[in-house]
Amino acid sequence: MAGKSISYARYGYIFSVPFVVAFLIFSFYPIVYTIFIGFTDLKGLINTEINILSEPLRNFRTILSMDSFKKSLSNTVIIWIFNFIPQITIAFLLAAWFTNRRFRVKGQGVFKVLIYMPNIITAATIAMLFYSLFGYPKGPINDAFMQFGITTEPLNFHLQKWTARGVVAFIQFWMWYGHTMIVLIAGVLGISPTLFEAAEIDGASASQIFFKITLPSLKTIVIYTLVTSMIGGMQMFDIPKLFLLGGPDNATLTTSVFIYNQAFSGSYFYNRAAAASMIMFVIISILSAIIFFTLRDKEEIQLQRKKRARIKAAKLAERGLAV
């Protein structure tokens, strides 16, 4: 018995089996099946006969030529930009405020809970709340405008395209800036306190500490936030769908709502919905690659190249000596 060693690795494999099975059934298989039906003529719930198209890329060409898809893609980008810019800005300011030792903010726990709370409220509740706030002819926003003399008659915000886009963008910002703030705070707390102490001793101001120490040290966290926000923005569904069903005049129609409408409305074009999903996957992958390439640590890459060059030179020198 003394010469035998006990291996606990198998227990790790055993505990991972439920996840692997669930992933294969509920994630991997649907992804593969979606890719497959993108090249077929599958339509409707009852149609059991699936035929691969003689022109495999027909569905993709159809989607790319549809004005509604182009509209949904532009709407998605516009709404994401208008919600992400204030989201990351406010989150950075709050993270800097909460983590600055000079301010010593009291009751941080209460503030953080209140700021993060919109993220845990269901999307249906928030959509109905804002639909009521901008209600026509009676609604709190219209009542306030008329009370303060801004307008003399109620405005139908639900029929104004840019107002609808702005409301959806604001809802997305309001729901997610707390989450982004928590991620940034976690990143700031991971920075060595000695860097901040040394900067304070040298007389650096709060803005100098933020731009010279905090921000460069958060490059990895910023990349993570950008990529996850971009993926979430490209997949916006619940708020645009529940708020105005993509209206008015497709002003809040996002790509996810477009895919849903293709698959579950009208003729049930499952093949077109699958093709649109694959197109969005390619777009998201390209944008993610651009973000990683743009924000990569160039100094670290240069150091790695020099290290590999030294190792290669050492190996060549060893071979020369051996010969």
C-alpha positions in Angstrom: 0.0 0.0 0.0 2.9 2.3 0.7 4.1 2.1 -2.9 0.7 3.0 -4.3 -0.5 6.5 -5.0 -4.1 7.6 -5.0 -5.3 9.5 -8.0 -8.2 11.9 -7.5 -8.3 13.0 -11.2 -11.2 10.6 -12.0 -13.4 12.4 -9.5 -12.9 15.6 -11.4 -14.0 13.9 -14.6 -17.0 12.4 -12.8 -18.2 15.7 -11.5 -17.8 17.3 -15.0 -19.9 14.7 -16.7 -23.3 16.5 -16.0 -22.0 19.7 -17.4 -20.6 18.0 -20.5 -23.8 16.1 -21.2 -25.9 19.3 -20.7 -23.6 21.3 -23.0 -23.7 18.7 -25.7 -27.5 18.4 -25.6 -28.5 22.1 -25.0 -25.6 24.0 -26.6 -23.4 22.0 -29.0 -26.2 20.1 -30.8 -28.4 23.3 -31.4 -25.3 25.1 -32.8 -24.5 22.3 -35.2 -28.1 21.9 -36.2 -28.4 25.6 -36.8 -25.4 25.6 -39.0 -26.8 22.7 -40.9 -30.3 24.1 -41.5 -28.7 27.3 -42.8 -27.9 25.4 -46.0 -31.4 23.8 -46.3 -35.0 24.6 -47.2 -36.4 23.9 -43.8 -39.6 25.9 -43.1 -42.4 25.5 -40.6 -43.1 23.2 -37.6 -44.8 20.4 -39.5 -42.4 20.1 -42.4 -40.2 17.1 -41.6 -38.5 16.8 -45.0 -35.2 18.7 -45.1 -33.4 19.1 -48.4 -29.9 20.7 -48.9 -30.2 23.5 -51.4 -28.6 23.2 -54.8 -27.2 26.6 -54.1 -25.9 26.3 -50.5 -25.4 30.0 -50.0 -28.9 31.0 -51.2 -30.3 31.7 -47.7 -27.3 33.9 -46.9 -27.6 35.9 -50.1 -31.4 36.3 -49.4 -30.7 37.6 -45.9 -28.0 40.0 -47.0 -30.3 41.4 -49.7 -33.2 42.0 -47.4 -33.7 45.7 -46.5 -35.2 44.7 -43.1 -32.0 42.9 -42.2 -29.9 45.9 -43.1 -32.2 48.1 -41.1 -32.0 45.8 -38.1 -28.2 45.7 -38.3 -27.9 49.5 -38.4 -30.4 49.8 -35.6 -28.4 47.4 -33.5 -25.2 49.3 -34.0 -26.8 52.7 -33.3 -28.6 51.5 -30.1 -25.4 49.8 -28.9 -23.2 52.8 -29.4 -25.7 55.2 -27.7 -26.0 52.9 -24.7 -22.3 51.8 -24.4 -20.6 55.2 -24.5 -22.5 56.5 -21.4 -22.4 53.1 -19.8 -18.6 52.8 -19.8 -18.1 56.5 -19.0 -20.4 56.4 -15.9 -19.1 53.0 -14.8 -15.5 54.3 -14.9 -16.4 57.5 -13.0 -18.2 55.5 -10.3 -15.4 52.9 -10.1 -12.8 55.7 -9.7 -15.1 57.4 -7.0 -15.6 54.2 -5.0 -12.0 53.1 -5.1 -10.3 56.5 -4.4 -8.9 56.4 -0.9 -9.0 60.2 -0.6 -12.8 60.3 -0.9 -13.5 57.4 1.5 -17.1 57.1 0.4 -19.3 56.0 3.3 -22.1 53.5 2.7 -20.5 52.0 -0.4 -22.5 48.8 0.0 -25.8 50.6 -0.2 -24.8 52.6 -3.3 -23.5 49.5 -5.1 -26.7 47.6 -4.4 -28.9 50.4 -5.6 -26.7 51.0 -8.8 -26.7 47.2 -9.6 -30.4 46.6 -8.8 -31.7 47.4 -12.4 -29.6 44.5 -13.7 -31.6 42.0 -11.6 -35.0 43.3 -12.6 -36.7 41.3 -15.3 -36.7 42.8 -18.8 -40.4 42.4 -19.1 -41.0 44.5 -16.0 -38.6 47.3 -17.2 -40.1 47.3 -20.7 -43.7 47.7 -19.3 -42.5 50.4 -16.9 -41.0 52.6 -19.7 -43.9 51.9 -22.0 -46.1 53.3 -19.3 -43.8 56.2 -18.5 -44.0 57.4 -22.1 -47.6 56.5 -22.5 -50.0 58.4 -24.8 -52.1 60.4 -24.2 -51.7 59.9 -20.5 -48.3 59.1 -19.0 -45.9 60.6 -16.4 -43.6 62.0 -19.0 -46.4 63.7 -21.0 -48.0 65.0 -17.7 -44.6 66.5 -16.6 -44.1 68.1 -20.0 -47.5 69.7 -20.0 -47.2 70.7 -16.3 -44.0 72.6 -16.9 -45.2 74.1 -20.2 -42.8 72.3 -22.4 -45.7 71.1 -24.6 -49.3 72.2 -24.9 -50.6 68.8 -26.0 -49.4 65.2 -25.3 -46.7 63.7 -27.5 -46.9 60.2 -28.9 -43.4 59.1 -28.1 -44.2 55.6 -29.4 -44.4 56.9 -33.0 -41.2 58.8 -32.9 -38.3 56.8 -34.3 -35.3 58.4 -32.6 -37.2 58.8 -29.3 -37.9 55.0 -29.4 -34.3 54.2 -30.1 -33.2 56.6 -27.4 -35.4 55.0 -24.8 -34.2 51.5 -25.7 -30.6 52.7 -25.5 -31.3 54.3 -22.2 -32.9 51.2 -20.8 -29.9 49.1 -21.9 -27.5 51.6 -20.3 -29.6 51.8 -17.1 -29.7 48.0 -16.8 -26.0 47.3 -17.4 -23.9 50.2 -16.1 -24.0 48.8 -12.6 -22.7 45.4 -13.8 -19.9 47.2 -15.7 -19.1 49.3 -12.6 -18.7 46.1 -10.5 -16.4 44.5 -13.0 -14.2 47.7 -13.2 -14.1 48.0 -9.4 -12.9 44.4 -9.1 -10.2 45.2 -11.6 -9.1 48.3 -9.7 -8.9 46.4 -6.4 -6.6 43.9 -8.2 -4.0 46.6 -8.8 -1.2 46.6 -6.3 -1.9 49.4 -3.6 1.9 50.2 -3.6 1.5 51.8 -7.0 -1.2 54.2 -5.7 0.8 54.9 -2.5 3.9 55.8 -4.4 2.0 58.1 -6.7 0.4 59.9 -3.8 3.8 60.3 -2.1 5.1 61.8 -5.3 2.2 64.3 -5.3 0.2 62.9 -8.2 -3.3 64.2 -8.6 -6.4 62.0 -8.7 -6.7 62.5 -12.5 -3.0 61.6 -13.0 -3.4 58.5 -10.9 -6.4 57.4 -12.9 -5.0 58.0 -16.4 -1.4 57.0 -15.7 -1.9 54.0 -13.3 -5.5 52.9 -13.1 -6.5 53.0 -16.8 -3.3 51.3 -18.2 -3.6 48.5 -15.5 -7.2 47.8 -16.5 -6.5 47.1 -20.2 -7.4 43.5 -19.9 -10.7 44.3 -18.0 -11.5 47.0 -20.6 -11.1 44.5 -23.4 -13.3 42.0 -21.6 -15.9 44.7 -21.0 -15.8 45.9 -24.7 -16.1 42.4 -26.1 -18.9 41.2 -23.7 -20.8 44.5 -24.2 -20.4 44.2 -28.0 -21.7 40.7 -28.0 -24.6 41.6 -25.7 -25.4 44.7 -27.8 -25.5 42.6 -31.0 -27.8 40.1 -29.3 -30.3 42.7 -27.9 -33.7 41.1 -27.9 -35.9 41.4 -24.8 -36.1 45.2 -24.5 -36.7 46.0 -28.2 -39.1 43.1 -28.5 -41.1 43.8 -25.4 -41.0 47.6 -25.5 -42.5 48.4 -29.0 -42.2 45.0 -30.8 -39.4 46.5 -33.0 -41.4 49.6 -34.0 -42.2 52.3 -34.9 -41.5 51.5 -38.5 -38.8 49.0 -37.6 -36.9 51.8 -35.7 -36.1 49.4 -32.8 -35.9 46.3 -34.9 -32.6 44.6 -33.8 -30.9 41.6 -35.5 -32.1 39.3 -32.7 -35.7 40.4 -33.2 -35.3 40.0 -36.9 -34.1 36.4 -36.5 -37.0 35.7 -34.1 -39.5 37.1 -36.6 -38.0 35.0 -39.4 -38.2 31.8 -37.4 -41.5 32.2 -35.5 -43.6 34.6 -37.5 -45.4 34.3 -40.9 -43.9 31.4 -42.9 -41.5 30.2 -40.2 -38.3 30.5 -42.3 -36.1 28.5 -40.0 -33.4 28.3 -42.8 -33.3 32.0 -43.1 -33.2 32.5 -39.4 -30.2 30.1 -39.1 -28.4 31.9 -42.0 -28.9 35.3 -40.3 -27.6 33.8 -37.0 -24.5 32.6 -38.7 -24.0 36.0 -40.4 -24.2 37.6 -37.0 -21.7 35.1 -35.6 -19.2 36.1 -38.3 -19.8 39.8 -37.7 -19.3 39.4 -33.9 -16.2 37.3 -34.4 -14.6 39.9 -36.8 -15.5 42.8 -34.4 -14.0 40.9 -31.4 -10.8 40.2 -33.4 -10.5 43.9 -34.2 -11.0 44.9 -30.5 -8.3 42.3 -29.4 -5.9 43.4 -32.1 -6.4 47.2 -31.5 -6.1 47.0 -27.7 -3.4 44.3 -27.5 -0.4 45.0 -25.3 2.3 45.9 -27.9 5.1 46.1 -25.3 4.3 42.6 -24.0 4.3 41.3 -27.6 7.7 42.8 -28.3 9.1 41.3 -25.1 7.7 37.9 -26.1 9.3 38.2 -29.6 12.7 39.2 -28.1 12.4 36.2 -25.7 11.7 33.8 -28.5 14.5 35.3 -30.5 17.0 34.8 -27.6 15.8 31.2 -27.2 16.2 30.5 -30.9 19.6 32.0 -30.9 20.7 29.9 -27.9 19.5 26.7 -29.6 21.4 27.6 -32.8 24.5 28.3 -30.7 24.1 24.9 -29.0 23.8 23.1 -32.3 26.9 24.9 -33.6 28.9 23.8 -30.6 27.6 20.3 -30.9 28.7 20.1 -34.6 
